[in-house]
Amino acid sequence: MARFSCGDKQRIITLHLAQIAKGRDGIRDMIELMRIAQKRYGQLYTCTPGK
């Protein structure tokens, strides 16, 4: 779960990996997914998340 904010806009995003393929690093994959989500949030709301 993560909270992204840009000015007065705030969103909570929840990601869930039901199953992780053998040989994958679930934590690393989750971190990368959150980075992608943060970048897309900034693009959608025309802002830099966290500022």
C-alpha positions in Angstrom: 0.0 0.0 0.0 1.3 3.4 -0.8 0.0 7.0 -0.6 0.9 9.3 -3.5 0.3 13.0 -3.1 0.8 16.0 -5.3 -0.2 19.3 -3.7 -3.8 18.8 -2.4 -4.4 15.6 -4.4 -3.8 12.3 -2.5 -4.4 8.7 -3.6 -3.8 5.4 -1.9 -2.7 2.6 -4.1 -2.7 -1.1 -3.1 -0.9 -3.8 -5.1 -1.2 -7.4 -4.4 0.9 -10.2 -5.9 -1.2 -13.4 -5.4 1.5 -15.7 -6.7 5.2 -15.2 -7.6 6.8 -17.2 -10.3 9.6 -19.5 -9.3 12.9 -17.7 -9.5 11.4 -14.2 -9.2 12.3 -11.8 -6.3 8.8 -10.7 -5.1 10.1 -7.8 -3.0 12.1 -6.4 -5.9 9.2 -6.8 -8.3 6.9 -5.0 -5.9 9.3 -2.1 -5.5 9.5 -1.8 -9.3 5.7 -1.9 -9.7 5.4 0.9 -7.1 8.0 3.0 -9.0 6.0 2.5 -12.2 2.7 3.4 -10.4 4.3 6.6 -8.9 5.6 7.7 -12.3 2.2 7.1 -13.9 0.4 9.0 -11.1 2.6 12.0 -11.8 1.9 11.8 -15.5 -1.9 11.5 -15.0 -2.1 14.3 -12.5 0.6 16.5 -14.2 2.8 16.7 -11.0 5.8 15.3 -9.3 4.6 12.9 -6.5 5.8 13.9 -3.1 6.0 17.6 -3.8 
